[in-house]
Amino acid sequence: MTPLSELTAITPLDGRYRAKTGELGRIFSEFGLMHARVEVEIGWLVALAEESAITELPSFSAAAKKKLGRLVEQFDLTAAQHIKHIERTT
């Protein structure tokens, strides 16, 4: 694969303007999308578990909620790569 440079980037935002827009990658990149999706899905799972009408999913303990929260806080490139690996087969 060709290394990323001002000339090989898909858009000028990834190339010549990277120094000014680099921080936006945390939000608008595929990694940013995955991180946000993990945060929303974990929040949704916890909310569903707290809904008394949903008896199939009991509430999470405080320790389990803390562990789930750490999944969001510690989300990194390794976790994103793991998601990509899973998505290849789904």
PDB file of N, CA, C and O in Angstrom:
ATOM      1  N   MET A   1       0.852  -1.173   0.000  1.00  0.00           N
ATOM      2  CA  MET A   1       0.000   0.000   0.000  1.00  0.00           C
ATOM      3  C   MET A   1       0.901   1.241   0.000  1.00  0.00           C
ATOM      4  O   MET A   1       1.938   1.268   0.663  1.00  0.00           O
ATOM      5  N   THR A   2       0.497   2.237  -0.735  1.00  0.00           N
ATOM      6  CA  THR A   2       1.249   3.486  -0.813  1.00  0.00           C
ATOM      7  C   THR A   2       1.131   4.255   0.497  1.00  0.00           C
ATOM      8  O   THR A   2       0.034   4.394   1.037  1.00  0.00           O
ATOM      9  N   PRO A   3       2.258   4.757   1.015  1.00  0.00           N
ATOM     10  CA  PRO A   3       2.180   5.528   2.264  1.00  0.00           C
ATOM     11  C   PRO A   3       1.354   6.800   2.099  1.00  0.00           C
ATOM     12  O   PRO A   3       1.307   7.390   1.020  1.00  0.00           O
ATOM     13  N   LEU A   4       0.709   7.210   3.178  1.00  0.00           N
ATOM     14  CA  LEU A   4      -0.103   8.421   3.160  1.00  0.00           C
ATOM     15  C   LEU A   4       0.803   9.642   3.068  1.00  0.00           C
ATOM     16  O   LEU A   4       1.742   9.795   3.849  1.00  0.00           O
ATOM     17  N   SER A   5       0.512  10.496   2.115  1.00  0.00           N
ATOM     18  CA  SER A   5       1.218  11.764   1.972  1.00  0.00           C
ATOM     19  C   SER A   5       0.252  12.784   1.400  1.00  0.00           C
ATOM     20  O   SER A   5      -0.894  12.454   1.094  1.00  0.00           O
ATOM     21  N   GLU A   6       0.701  14.008   1.254  1.00  0.00           N
ATOM     22  CA  GLU A   6      -0.164  15.040   0.667  1.00  0.00           C
ATOM     23  C   GLU A   6      -0.626  14.639  -0.724  1.00  0.00           C
ATOM     24  O   GLU A   6      -1.730  14.993  -1.137  1.00  0.00           O
ATOM     25  N   LEU A   7       0.210  13.902  -1.452  1.00  0.00           N
ATOM     26  CA  LEU A   7      -0.122  13.529  -2.826  1.00  0.00           C
ATOM     27  C   LEU A   7      -0.942  12.252  -2.932  1.00  0.00           C
ATOM     28  O   LEU A   7      -1.649  12.058  -3.922  1.00  0.00           O
ATOM     29  N   THR A   8      -0.866  11.383  -1.940  1.00  0.00           N
ATOM     30  CA  THR A   8      -1.589  10.117  -2.026  1.00  0.00           C
ATOM     31  C   THR A   8      -2.891  10.098  -1.241  1.00  0.00           C
ATOM     32  O   THR A   8      -3.661   9.142  -1.327  1.00  0.00           O
ATOM     33  N   ALA A   9      -3.133  11.149  -0.480  1.00  0.00           N
ATOM     34  CA  ALA A   9      -4.361  11.219   0.319  1.00  0.00           C
ATOM     35  C   ALA A   9      -5.580  11.300  -0.590  1.00  0.00           C
ATOM     36  O   ALA A   9      -5.500  11.828  -1.700  1.00  0.00           O
ATOM     37  N   ILE A  10      -6.687  10.786  -0.126  1.00  0.00           N
ATOM     38  CA  ILE A  10      -7.929  10.824  -0.902  1.00  0.00           C
ATOM     39  C   ILE A  10      -8.467  12.244  -0.981  1.00  0.00           C
ATOM     40  O   ILE A  10      -8.987  12.654  -2.018  1.00  0.00           O
ATOM     41  N   THR A  11      -8.348  12.988   0.092  1.00  0.00           N
ATOM     42  CA  THR A  11      -8.811  14.375   0.106  1.00  0.00           C
ATOM     43  C   THR A  11      -7.705  15.275   0.645  1.00  0.00           C
ATOM     44  O   THR A  11      -6.810  14.800   1.344  1.00  0.00           O
ATOM     45  N   PRO A  12      -7.754  16.558   0.332  1.00  0.00           N
ATOM     46  CA  PRO A  12      -6.782  17.490   0.911  1.00  0.00           C
ATOM     47  C   PRO A  12      -6.831  17.539   2.436  1.00  0.00           C
ATOM     48  O   PRO A  12      -5.842  17.893   3.079  1.00  0.00           O
ATOM     49  N   LEU A  13      -7.975  17.184   3.015  1.00  0.00           N
ATOM     50  CA  LEU A  13      -8.078  17.157   4.477  1.00  0.00           C
ATOM     51  C   LEU A  13      -7.150  16.107   5.067  1.00  0.00           C
ATOM     52  O   LEU A  13      -6.626  16.289   6.166  1.00  0.00           O
ATOM     53  N   ASP A  14      -6.941  15.009   4.346  1.00  0.00           N
ATOM     54  CA  ASP A  14      -6.031  13.965   4.809  1.00  0.00           C
ATOM     55  C   ASP A  14      -4.596  14.241   4.382  1.00  0.00           C
ATOM     56  O   ASP A  14      -3.666  13.640   4.919  1.00  0.00           O
ATOM     57  N   GLY A  15      -4.408  15.124   3.444  1.00  0.00           N
ATOM     58  CA  GLY A  15      -3.084  15.413   2.918  1.00  0.00           C
ATOM     59  C   GLY A  15      -2.540  16.725   3.417  1.00  0.00           C
ATOM     60  O   GLY A  15      -2.026  16.814   4.532  1.00  0.00           O
ATOM     61  N   ARG A  16      -2.652  17.749   2.588  1.00  0.00           N
ATOM     62  CA  ARG A  16      -1.995  19.024   2.903  1.00  0.00           C
ATOM     63  C   ARG A  16      -2.542  19.719   4.142  1.00  0.00           C
ATOM     64  O   ARG A  16      -1.829  20.501   4.771  1.00  0.00           O
ATOM     65  N   TYR A  17      -3.793  19.448   4.504  1.00  0.00           N
ATOM     66  CA  TYR A  17      -4.369  20.112   5.678  1.00  0.00           C
ATOM     67  C   TYR A  17      -4.367  19.222   6.923  1.00  0.00           C
ATOM     68  O   TYR A  17      -4.978  19.568   7.933  1.00  0.00           O
ATOM     69  N   ARG A  18      -3.689  18.088   6.854  1.00  0.00           N
ATOM     70  CA  ARG A  18      -3.689  17.119   7.954  1.00  0.00           C
ATOM     71  C   ARG A  18      -3.241  17.750   9.284  1.00  0.00           C
ATOM     72  O   ARG A  18      -3.787  17.432  10.340  1.00  0.00           O
ATOM     73  N   ALA A  19      -2.268  18.625   9.224  1.00  0.00           N
ATOM     74  CA  ALA A  19      -1.781  19.252  10.452  1.00  0.00           C
ATOM     75  C   ALA A  19      -2.859  20.091  11.133  1.00  0.00           C
ATOM     76  O   ALA A  19      -2.864  20.233  12.355  1.00  0.00           O
ATOM     77  N   LYS A  20      -3.762  20.639  10.344  1.00  0.00           N
ATOM     78  CA  LYS A  20      -4.821  21.485  10.909  1.00  0.00           C
ATOM     79  C   LYS A  20      -6.088  20.697  11.238  1.00  0.00           C
ATOM     80  O   LYS A  20      -6.865  21.107  12.100  1.00  0.00           O
ATOM     81  N   THR A  21      -6.297  19.585  10.568  1.00  0.00           N
ATOM     82  CA  THR A  21      -7.539  18.832  10.746  1.00  0.00           C
ATOM     83  C   THR A  21      -7.340  17.463  11.392  1.00  0.00           C
ATOM     84  O   THR A  21      -8.303  16.717  11.567  1.00  0.00           O
ATOM     85  N   GLY A  22      -6.114  17.128  11.742  1.00  0.00           N
ATOM     86  CA  GLY A  22      -5.814  15.798  12.266  1.00  0.00           C
ATOM     87  C   GLY A  22      -6.663  15.379  13.440  1.00  0.00           C
ATOM     88  O   GLY A  22      -7.059  14.217  13.529  1.00  0.00           O
ATOM     89  N   GLU A  23      -6.955  16.301  14.348  1.00  0.00           N
ATOM     90  CA  GLU A  23      -7.758  15.965  15.529  1.00  0.00           C
ATOM     91  C   GLU A  23      -9.196  15.578  15.159  1.00  0.00           C
ATOM     92  O   GLU A  23      -9.864  14.875  15.917  1.00  0.00           O
ATOM     93  N   LEU A  24      -9.663  16.034  14.008  1.00  0.00           N
ATOM     94  CA  LEU A  24     -11.022  15.679  13.584  1.00  0.00           C
ATOM     95  C   LEU A  24     -11.141  14.191  13.278  1.00  0.00           C
ATOM     96  O   LEU A  24     -12.236  13.631  13.308  1.00  0.00           O
ATOM     97  N   GLY A  25     -10.012  13.555  12.983  1.00  0.00           N
ATOM     98  CA  GLY A  25     -10.029  12.129  12.685  1.00  0.00           C
ATOM     99  C   GLY A  25     -10.560  11.292  13.831  1.00  0.00           C
ATOM    100  O   GLY A  25     -11.181  10.252  13.610  1.00  0.00           O
ATOM    101  N   ARG A  26     -10.320  11.739  15.057  1.00  0.00           N
ATOM    102  CA  ARG A  26     -10.851  11.006  16.214  1.00  0.00           C
ATOM    103  C   ARG A  26     -12.372  10.942  16.179  1.00  0.00           C
ATOM    104  O   ARG A  26     -12.969  10.031  16.753  1.00  0.00           O
ATOM    105  N   ILE A  27     -12.999  11.901  15.513  1.00  0.00           N
ATOM    106  CA  ILE A  27     -14.463  11.966  15.466  1.00  0.00           C
ATOM    107  C   ILE A  27     -15.009  11.434  14.144  1.00  0.00           C
ATOM    108  O   ILE A  27     -15.952  10.643  14.137  1.00  0.00           O
ATOM    109  N   PHE A  28     -14.423  11.865  13.024  1.00  0.00           N
ATOM    110  CA  PHE A  28     -15.004  11.603  11.715  1.00  0.00           C
ATOM    111  C   PHE A  28     -14.416  10.410  10.979  1.00  0.00           C
ATOM    112  O   PHE A  28     -14.892  10.077   9.893  1.00  0.00           O
ATOM    113  N   SER A  29     -13.401   9.755  11.527  1.00  0.00           N
ATOM    114  CA  SER A  29     -12.806   8.588  10.886  1.00  0.00           C
ATOM    115  C   SER A  29     -13.662   7.351  11.154  1.00  0.00           C
ATOM    116  O   SER A  29     -14.623   7.398  11.921  1.00  0.00           O
ATOM    117  N   GLU A  30     -13.297   6.257  10.513  1.00  0.00           N
ATOM    118  CA  GLU A  30     -13.982   4.998  10.792  1.00  0.00           C
ATOM    119  C   GLU A  30     -13.767   4.610  12.252  1.00  0.00           C
ATOM    120  O   GLU A  30     -14.673   4.085  12.900  1.00  0.00           O
ATOM    121  N   PHE A  31     -12.560   4.870  12.771  1.00  0.00           N
ATOM    122  CA  PHE A  31     -12.286   4.630  14.190  1.00  0.00           C
ATOM    123  C   PHE A  31     -13.241   5.442  15.057  1.00  0.00           C
ATOM    124  O   PHE A  31     -13.792   4.913  16.023  1.00  0.00           O
ATOM    125  N   GLY A  32     -13.447   6.721  14.730  1.00  0.00           N
ATOM    126  CA  GLY A  32     -14.358   7.572  15.488  1.00  0.00           C
ATOM    127  C   GLY A  32     -15.783   7.048  15.455  1.00  0.00           C
ATOM    128  O   GLY A  32     -16.493   7.072  16.461  1.00  0.00           O
ATOM    129  N   LEU A  33     -16.192   6.573  14.283  1.00  0.00           N
ATOM    130  CA  LEU A  33     -17.536   5.995  14.143  1.00  0.00           C
ATOM    131  C   LEU A  33     -17.673   4.751  15.019  1.00  0.00           C
ATOM    132  O   LEU A  33     -18.674   4.582  15.714  1.00  0.00           O
ATOM    133  N   MET A  34     -16.664   3.884  14.982  1.00  0.00           N
ATOM    134  CA  MET A  34     -16.718   2.667  15.790  1.00  0.00           C
ATOM    135  C   MET A  34     -16.769   2.990  17.280  1.00  0.00           C
ATOM    136  O   MET A  34     -17.531   2.377  18.027  1.00  0.00           O
ATOM    137  N   HIS A  35     -15.962   3.948  17.704  1.00  0.00           N
ATOM    138  CA  HIS A  35     -15.945   4.331  19.121  1.00  0.00           C
ATOM    139  C   HIS A  35     -17.313   4.857  19.544  1.00  0.00           C
ATOM    140  O   HIS A  35     -17.832   4.473  20.592  1.00  0.00           O
ATOM    141  N   ALA A  36     -17.891   5.727  18.737  1.00  0.00           N
ATOM    142  CA  ALA A  36     -19.211   6.272  19.062  1.00  0.00           C
ATOM    143  C   ALA A  36     -20.266   5.167  19.077  1.00  0.00           C
ATOM    144  O   ALA A  36     -21.158   5.158  19.925  1.00  0.00           O
ATOM    145  N   ARG A  37     -20.154   4.243  18.135  1.00  0.00           N
ATOM    146  CA  ARG A  37     -21.127   3.145  18.067  1.00  0.00           C
ATOM    147  C   ARG A  37     -21.029   2.256  19.307  1.00  0.00           C
ATOM    148  O   ARG A  37     -22.051   1.845  19.858  1.00  0.00           O
ATOM    149  N   VAL A  38     -19.807   1.959  19.746  1.00  0.00           N
ATOM    150  CA  VAL A  38     -19.627   1.157  20.962  1.00  0.00           C
ATOM    151  C   VAL A  38     -20.232   1.887  22.163  1.00  0.00           C
ATOM    152  O   VAL A  38     -20.904   1.277  22.994  1.00  0.00           O
ATOM    153  N   GLU A  39     -19.990   3.188  22.245  1.00  0.00           N
ATOM    154  CA  GLU A  39     -20.534   3.975  23.364  1.00  0.00           C
ATOM    155  C   GLU A  39     -22.058   3.943  23.369  1.00  0.00           C
ATOM    156  O   GLU A  39     -22.669   3.751  24.420  1.00  0.00           O
ATOM    157  N   VAL A  40     -22.670   4.126  22.220  1.00  0.00           N
ATOM    158  CA  VAL A  40     -24.137   4.134  22.127  1.00  0.00           C
ATOM    159  C   VAL A  40     -24.702   2.742  22.407  1.00  0.00           C
ATOM    160  O   VAL A  40     -25.687   2.610  23.134  1.00  0.00           O
ATOM    161  N   GLU A  41     -24.094   1.715  21.843  1.00  0.00           N
ATOM    162  CA  GLU A  41     -24.623   0.364  22.029  1.00  0.00           C
ATOM    163  C   GLU A  41     -24.508  -0.099  23.478  1.00  0.00           C
ATOM    164  O   GLU A  41     -25.408  -0.766  23.989  1.00  0.00           O
ATOM    165  N   ILE A  42     -23.412   0.248  24.140  1.00  0.00           N
ATOM    166  CA  ILE A  42     -23.281  -0.115  25.557  1.00  0.00           C
ATOM    167  C   ILE A  42     -24.292   0.670  26.396  1.00  0.00           C
ATOM    168  O   ILE A  42     -24.921   0.112  27.295  1.00  0.00           O
ATOM    169  N   GLY A  43     -24.446   1.951  26.106  1.00  0.00           N
ATOM    170  CA  GLY A  43     -25.442   2.754  26.813  1.00  0.00           C
ATOM    171  C   GLY A  43     -26.845   2.211  26.619  1.00  0.00           C
ATOM    172  O   GLY A  43     -27.640   2.175  27.559  1.00  0.00           O
ATOM    173  N   TRP A  44     -27.150   1.789  25.399  1.00  0.00           N
ATOM    174  CA  TRP A  44     -28.471   1.227  25.084  1.00  0.00           C
ATOM    175  C   TRP A  44     -28.670  -0.091  25.822  1.00  0.00           C
ATOM    176  O   TRP A  44     -29.746  -0.335  26.370  1.00  0.00           O
ATOM    177  N   LEU A  45     -27.647  -0.947  25.844  1.00  0.00           N
ATOM    178  CA  LEU A  45     -27.742  -2.222  26.548  1.00  0.00           C
ATOM    179  C   LEU A  45     -28.012  -2.001  28.039  1.00  0.00           C
ATOM    180  O   LEU A  45     -28.866  -2.670  28.620  1.00  0.00           O
ATOM    181  N   VAL A  46     -27.296  -1.078  28.650  1.00  0.00           N
ATOM    182  CA  VAL A  46     -27.492  -0.783  30.072  1.00  0.00           C
ATOM    183  C   VAL A  46     -28.903  -0.234  30.305  1.00  0.00           C
ATOM    184  O   VAL A  46     -29.561  -0.610  31.275  1.00  0.00           O
ATOM    185  N   ALA A  47     -29.366   0.647  29.424  1.00  0.00           N
ATOM    186  CA  ALA A  47     -30.714   1.210  29.571  1.00  0.00           C
ATOM    187  C   ALA A  47     -31.776   0.121  29.440  1.00  0.00           C
ATOM    188  O   ALA A  47     -32.745   0.110  30.199  1.00  0.00           O
ATOM    189  N   LEU A  48     -31.604  -0.785  28.494  1.00  0.00           N
ATOM    190  CA  LEU A  48     -32.564  -1.885  28.341  1.00  0.00           C
ATOM    191  C   LEU A  48     -32.575  -2.774  29.579  1.00  0.00           C
ATOM    192  O   LEU A  48     -33.631  -3.226  30.020  1.00  0.00           O
ATOM    193  N   ALA A  49     -31.383  -3.022  30.138  1.00  0.00           N
ATOM    194  CA  ALA A  49     -31.288  -3.883  31.321  1.00  0.00           C
ATOM    195  C   ALA A  49     -31.970  -3.248  32.527  1.00  0.00           C
ATOM    196  O   ALA A  49     -32.447  -3.954  33.415  1.00  0.00           O
ATOM    197  N   GLU A  50     -32.019  -1.931  32.561  1.00  0.00           N
ATOM    198  CA  GLU A  50     -32.655  -1.239  33.689  1.00  0.00           C
ATOM    199  C   GLU A  50     -34.173  -1.110  33.516  1.00  0.00           C
ATOM    200  O   GLU A  50     -34.869  -0.687  34.439  1.00  0.00           O
ATOM    201  N   GLU A  51     -34.676  -1.468  32.357  1.00  0.00           N
ATOM    202  CA  GLU A  51     -36.121  -1.389  32.097  1.00  0.00           C
ATOM    203  C   GLU A  51     -36.801  -2.625  32.695  1.00  0.00           C
ATOM    204  O   GLU A  51     -36.547  -3.751  32.265  1.00  0.00           O
ATOM    205  N   SER A  52     -37.650  -2.408  33.673  1.00  0.00           N
ATOM    206  CA  SER A  52     -38.278  -3.534  34.387  1.00  0.00           C
ATOM    207  C   SER A  52     -39.176  -4.384  33.492  1.00  0.00           C
ATOM    208  O   SER A  52     -39.388  -5.561  33.783  1.00  0.00           O
ATOM    209  N   ALA A  53     -39.699  -3.824  32.427  1.00  0.00           N
ATOM    210  CA  ALA A  53     -40.582  -4.579  31.536  1.00  0.00           C
ATOM    211  C   ALA A  53     -39.801  -5.601  30.697  1.00  0.00           C
ATOM    212  O   ALA A  53     -40.398  -6.509  30.117  1.00  0.00           O
ATOM    213  N   ILE A  54     -38.498  -5.459  30.632  1.00  0.00           N
ATOM    214  CA  ILE A  54     -37.683  -6.398  29.856  1.00  0.00           C
ATOM    215  C   ILE A  54     -37.088  -7.401  30.832  1.00  0.00           C
ATOM    216  O   ILE A  54     -36.001  -7.201  31.375  1.00  0.00           O
ATOM    217  N   THR A  55     -37.817  -8.471  31.039  1.00  0.00           N
ATOM    218  CA  THR A  55     -37.417  -9.460  32.049  1.00  0.00           C
ATOM    219  C   THR A  55     -36.303 -10.381  31.557  1.00  0.00           C
ATOM    220  O   THR A  55     -35.624 -11.013  32.366  1.00  0.00           O
ATOM    221  N   GLU A  56     -36.108 -10.462  30.249  1.00  0.00           N
ATOM    222  CA  GLU A  56     -35.079 -11.352  29.695  1.00  0.00           C
ATOM    223  C   GLU A  56     -33.662 -10.840  29.963  1.00  0.00           C
ATOM    224  O   GLU A  56     -32.695 -11.596  29.861  1.00  0.00           O
ATOM    225  N   LEU A  57     -33.546  -9.584  30.298  1.00  0.00           N
ATOM    226  CA  LEU A  57     -32.227  -8.971  30.524  1.00  0.00           C
ATOM    227  C   LEU A  57     -32.210  -8.331  31.908  1.00  0.00           C
ATOM    228  O   LEU A  57     -32.735  -7.233  32.092  1.00  0.00           O
ATOM    229  N   PRO A  58     -31.612  -9.008  32.874  1.00  0.00           N
ATOM    230  CA  PRO A  58     -31.572  -8.428  34.225  1.00  0.00           C
ATOM    231  C   PRO A  58     -30.637  -7.222  34.280  1.00  0.00           C
ATOM    232  O   PRO A  58     -29.764  -7.068  33.426  1.00  0.00           O
ATOM    233  N   SER A  59     -30.819  -6.384  35.269  1.00  0.00           N
ATOM    234  CA  SER A  59     -29.957  -5.213  35.462  1.00  0.00           C
ATOM    235  C   SER A  59     -28.521  -5.647  35.708  1.00  0.00           C
ATOM    236  O   SER A  59     -28.266  -6.720  36.254  1.00  0.00           O
ATOM    237  N   PHE A  60     -27.593  -4.801  35.299  1.00  0.00           N
ATOM    238  CA  PHE A  60     -26.180  -5.069  35.521  1.00  0.00           C
ATOM    239  C   PHE A  60     -25.779  -4.595  36.912  1.00  0.00           C
ATOM    240  O   PHE A  60     -26.320  -3.616  37.427  1.00  0.00           O
ATOM    241  N   SER A  61     -24.842  -5.288  37.502  1.00  0.00           N
ATOM    242  CA  SER A  61     -24.296  -4.853  38.787  1.00  0.00           C
ATOM    243  C   SER A  61     -23.467  -3.589  38.564  1.00  0.00           C
ATOM    244  O   SER A  61     -23.120  -3.254  37.431  1.00  0.00           O
ATOM    245  N   ALA A  62     -23.158  -2.903  39.643  1.00  0.00           N
ATOM    246  CA  ALA A  62     -22.321  -1.701  39.546  1.00  0.00           C
ATOM    247  C   ALA A  62     -20.963  -2.050  38.954  1.00  0.00           C
ATOM    248  O   ALA A  62     -20.419  -1.284  38.159  1.00  0.00           O
ATOM    249  N   ALA A  63     -20.412  -3.197  39.331  1.00  0.00           N
ATOM    250  CA  ALA A  63     -19.105  -3.623  38.810  1.00  0.00           C
ATOM    251  C   ALA A  63     -19.179  -3.890  37.306  1.00  0.00           C
ATOM    252  O   ALA A  63     -18.262  -3.542  36.563  1.00  0.00           O
ATOM    253  N   ALA A  64     -20.272  -4.508  36.866  1.00  0.00           N
ATOM    254  CA  ALA A  64     -20.432  -4.794  35.434  1.00  0.00           C
ATOM    255  C   ALA A  64     -20.588  -3.496  34.635  1.00  0.00           C
ATOM    256  O   ALA A  64     -20.036  -3.361  33.543  1.00  0.00           O
ATOM    257  N   LYS A  65     -21.345  -2.544  35.190  1.00  0.00           N
ATOM    258  CA  LYS A  65     -21.498  -1.250  34.517  1.00  0.00           C
ATOM    259  C   LYS A  65     -20.158  -0.530  34.405  1.00  0.00           C
ATOM    260  O   LYS A  65     -19.858   0.105  33.394  1.00  0.00           O
ATOM    261  N   LYS A  66     -19.363  -0.643  35.458  1.00  0.00           N
ATOM    262  CA  LYS A  66     -18.047  -0.015  35.450  1.00  0.00           C
ATOM    263  C   LYS A  66     -17.162  -0.657  34.377  1.00  0.00           C
ATOM    264  O   LYS A  66     -16.443   0.037  33.658  1.00  0.00           O
ATOM    265  N   LYS A  67     -17.222  -1.968  34.279  1.00  0.00           N
ATOM    266  CA  LYS A  67     -16.438  -2.691  33.266  1.00  0.00           C
ATOM    267  C   LYS A  67     -16.896  -2.310  31.863  1.00  0.00           C
ATOM    268  O   LYS A  67     -16.066  -2.114  30.975  1.00  0.00           O
ATOM    269  N   LEU A  68     -18.189  -2.203  31.656  1.00  0.00           N
ATOM    270  CA  LEU A  68     -18.711  -1.778  30.348  1.00  0.00           C
ATOM    271  C   LEU A  68     -18.264  -0.353  30.031  1.00  0.00           C
ATOM    272  O   LEU A  68     -17.907  -0.051  28.892  1.00  0.00           O
ATOM    273  N   GLY A  69     -18.282   0.515  31.027  1.00  0.00           N
ATOM    274  CA  GLY A  69     -17.822   1.890  30.831  1.00  0.00           C
ATOM    275  C   GLY A  69     -16.352   1.947  30.441  1.00  0.00           C
ATOM    276  O   GLY A  69     -15.946   2.789  29.640  1.00  0.00           O
ATOM    277  N   ARG A  70     -15.555   1.046  31.013  1.00  0.00           N
ATOM    278  CA  ARG A  70     -14.133   1.008  30.668  1.00  0.00           C
ATOM    279  C   ARG A  70     -13.919   0.587  29.216  1.00  0.00           C
ATOM    280  O   ARG A  70     -12.947   1.004  28.587  1.00  0.00           O
ATOM    281  N   LEU A  71     -14.824  -0.239  28.681  1.00  0.00           N
ATOM    282  CA  LEU A  71     -14.722  -0.613  27.269  1.00  0.00           C
ATOM    283  C   LEU A  71     -14.799   0.625  26.378  1.00  0.00           C
ATOM    284  O   LEU A  71     -14.100   0.714  25.368  1.00  0.00           O
ATOM    285  N   VAL A  72     -15.640   1.569  26.750  1.00  0.00           N
ATOM    286  CA  VAL A  72     -15.765   2.819  25.993  1.00  0.00           C
ATOM    287  C   VAL A  72     -14.539   3.701  26.236  1.00  0.00           C
ATOM    288  O   VAL A  72     -13.937   4.208  25.290  1.00  0.00           O
ATOM    289  N   GLU A  73     -14.176   3.881  27.497  1.00  0.00           N
ATOM    290  CA  GLU A  73     -13.062   4.764  27.847  1.00  0.00           C
ATOM    291  C   GLU A  73     -11.738   4.286  27.273  1.00  0.00           C
ATOM    292  O   GLU A  73     -10.908   5.104  26.878  1.00  0.00           O
ATOM    293  N   GLN A  74     -11.527   2.974  27.220  1.00  0.00           N
ATOM    294  CA  GLN A  74     -10.249   2.425  26.792  1.00  0.00           C
ATOM    295  C   GLN A  74     -10.270   1.940  25.345  1.00  0.00           C
ATOM    296  O   GLN A  74      -9.357   1.235  24.914  1.00  0.00           O
ATOM    297  N   PHE A  75     -11.299   2.309  24.600  1.00  0.00           N
ATOM    298  CA  PHE A  75     -11.406   1.909  23.203  1.00  0.00           C
ATOM    299  C   PHE A  75     -10.175   2.422  22.459  1.00  0.00           C
ATOM    300  O   PHE A  75      -9.834   3.602  22.543  1.00  0.00           O
ATOM    301  N   ASP A  76      -9.513   1.522  21.730  1.00  0.00           N
ATOM    302  CA  ASP A  76      -8.295   1.900  21.029  1.00  0.00           C
ATOM    303  C   ASP A  76      -8.249   1.238  19.652  1.00  0.00           C
ATOM    304  O   ASP A  76      -9.206   0.591  19.228  1.00  0.00           O
ATOM    305  N   LEU A  77      -7.120   1.410  18.963  1.00  0.00           N
ATOM    306  CA  LEU A  77      -6.988   0.846  17.622  1.00  0.00           C
ATOM    307  C   LEU A  77      -7.062  -0.673  17.627  1.00  0.00           C
ATOM    308  O   LEU A  77      -7.549  -1.267  16.665  1.00  0.00           O
ATOM    309  N   THR A  78      -6.592  -1.309  18.685  1.00  0.00           N
ATOM    310  CA  THR A  78      -6.677  -2.768  18.772  1.00  0.00           C
ATOM    311  C   THR A  78      -8.141  -3.206  18.812  1.00  0.00           C
ATOM    312  O   THR A  78      -8.521  -4.163  18.137  1.00  0.00           O
ATOM    313  N   ALA A  79      -8.951  -2.519  19.589  1.00  0.00           N
ATOM    314  CA  ALA A  79     -10.383  -2.838  19.657  1.00  0.00           C
ATOM    315  C   ALA A  79     -11.046  -2.599  18.307  1.00  0.00           C
ATOM    316  O   ALA A  79     -11.884  -3.391  17.877  1.00  0.00           O
ATOM    317  N   ALA A  80     -10.676  -1.516  17.641  1.00  0.00           N
ATOM    318  CA  ALA A  80     -11.245  -1.216  16.317  1.00  0.00           C
ATOM    319  C   ALA A  80     -10.846  -2.289  15.311  1.00  0.00           C
ATOM    320  O   ALA A  80     -11.667  -2.708  14.495  1.00  0.00           O
ATOM    321  N   GLN A  81      -9.599  -2.736  15.361  1.00  0.00           N
ATOM    322  CA  GLN A  81      -9.152  -3.807  14.468  1.00  0.00           C
ATOM    323  C   GLN A  81      -9.919  -5.100  14.741  1.00  0.00           C
ATOM    324  O   GLN A  81     -10.242  -5.842  13.813  1.00  0.00           O
ATOM    325  N   HIS A  82     -10.207  -5.366  16.004  1.00  0.00           N
ATOM    326  CA  HIS A  82     -10.981  -6.561  16.363  1.00  0.00           C
ATOM    327  C   HIS A  82     -12.386  -6.479  15.761  1.00  0.00           C
ATOM    328  O   HIS A  82     -12.909  -7.470  15.251  1.00  0.00           O
ATOM    329  N   ILE A  83     -12.981  -5.308  15.826  1.00  0.00           N
ATOM    330  CA  ILE A  83     -14.305  -5.113  15.214  1.00  0.00           C
ATOM    331  C   ILE A  83     -14.221  -5.363  13.710  1.00  0.00           C
ATOM    332  O   ILE A  83     -15.075  -6.046  13.144  1.00  0.00           O
ATOM    333  N   LYS A  84     -13.193  -4.813  13.063  1.00  0.00           N
ATOM    334  CA  LYS A  84     -13.033  -5.018  11.615  1.00  0.00           C
ATOM    335  C   LYS A  84     -12.900  -6.506  11.298  1.00  0.00           C
ATOM    336  O   LYS A  84     -13.453  -6.982  10.307  1.00  0.00           O
ATOM    337  N   HIS A  85     -12.171  -7.238  12.135  1.00  0.00           N
ATOM    338  CA  HIS A  85     -11.996  -8.676  11.930  1.00  0.00           C
ATOM    339  C   HIS A  85     -13.344  -9.404  12.024  1.00  0.00           C
ATOM    340  O   HIS A  85     -13.650 -10.265  11.200  1.00  0.00           O
ATOM    341  N   ILE A  86     -14.133  -9.053  13.024  1.00  0.00           N
ATOM    342  CA  ILE A  86     -15.458  -9.658  13.184  1.00  0.00           C
ATOM    343  C   ILE A  86     -16.359  -9.306  12.003  1.00  0.00           C
ATOM    344  O   ILE A  86     -17.091 -10.154  11.494  1.00  0.00           O
ATOM    345  N   GLU A  87     -16.297  -8.046  11.573  1.00  0.00           N
ATOM    346  CA  GLU A  87     -17.176  -7.595  10.486  1.00  0.00           C
ATOM    347  C   GLU A  87     -16.845  -8.273   9.145  1.00  0.00           C
ATOM    348  O   GLU A  87     -17.701  -8.331   8.263  1.00  0.00           O
ATOM    349  N   ARG A  88     -15.644  -8.775   8.987  1.00  0.00           N
ATOM    350  CA  ARG A  88     -15.307  -9.490   7.755  1.00  0.00           C
ATOM    351  C   ARG A  88     -16.134 -10.761   7.591  1.00  0.00           C
ATOM    352  O   ARG A  88     -16.365 -11.219   6.472  1.00  0.00           O
ATOM    353  N   THR A  89     -16.577 -11.328   8.710  1.00  0.00           N
ATOM    354  CA  THR A  89     -17.321 -12.580   8.634  1.00  0.00           C
ATOM    355  C   THR A  89     -18.821 -12.417   8.862  1.00  0.00           C
ATOM    356  O   THR A  89     -19.576 -13.383   8.752  1.00  0.00           O
ATOM    357  N   THR A  90     -19.249 -11.212   9.175  1.00  0.00           N
ATOM    358  CA  THR A  90     -20.683 -11.016   9.428  1.00  0.00           C
ATOM    359  C   THR A  90     -21.345 -10.267   8.299  1.00  0.00           C
ATOM    360  O   THR A  90     -22.549 -10.015   8.348  1.00  0.00           O
TER     361      THR A  90
END
